[in-house]
Amino acid sequence: NDFELVKRLEEENGSRFTILFNYGQSDAIKLYENNIRNIIAPLLKEGNQLIVHGHTDILGSERANKTLSIQRAKEVKAIFDDQIRKNGKRINTKAIGYGEEIISSTFNNLLPEGRFYNRNVLIDIIPLKKKLEVK
């Protein structure tokens, strides 16, 4: 009887959270800070990667929107970094600002509702794949 032992990777699902902003603002984070610190950050495990994606609608200049999206993402990342440090964990965090890029927009910018939902920060928790030991 021939057989082969193979190591496989155990996959864990990631999570995504969204924070919405008012037009031209980056301070909505104050409303969400408690949720970031007490609900989302405790979900993070050693080895996870946290990616914060900042977005805007298409109103305003492209350059201003890019700056605003980066500012939104960095503000959210700073709160996570502070809470992760307080929790004594080591998590790789990254902030990315996409501005008004159509390809990365969550919704269609043609309607006011779509523009409202595009003023966001998406928070992705990406788990590290774990190797299962075969005995």
Steps between C-alpha positions, in 0.01 A plus 500: 500500500662819382402829653631853507495757782436852381509827692205721423411855591208576727314800371320749719250751367593865502276784614406837353359806675397837356505854641303771316600868484322828424602691188852642524548381859744259660380536859216246498754274661420661836155341483645158423805501728326310780393228255850477354660465843243278672336296224731471198850510655429209739426283193861536384729204558879478490607465139190667352550779252282811530450709187314831518375626161397868475255612229315814388227586256572680170403848623790743542841485340672169440807617694295613802309171497821298496632700799170464686484124443855458633418717802189291575691173475792625712269627777330161524836319487638720782214398730554134416876530553445660841247236609709212364797629702281528812377143443861380479460347155717515190290561192619622162290807410486696176307812391424562132321800348324443170336840461222495245639214288203352318651152493517487881172681570253303706193648329408685182575874528217610268237523774520690831447176693795333327723801566398494868600134536828558314613741776632215706782311656498124459676298768619154395628244747694239308589183689835328465474150360599241757683180423340193652743247635454146378583235759 
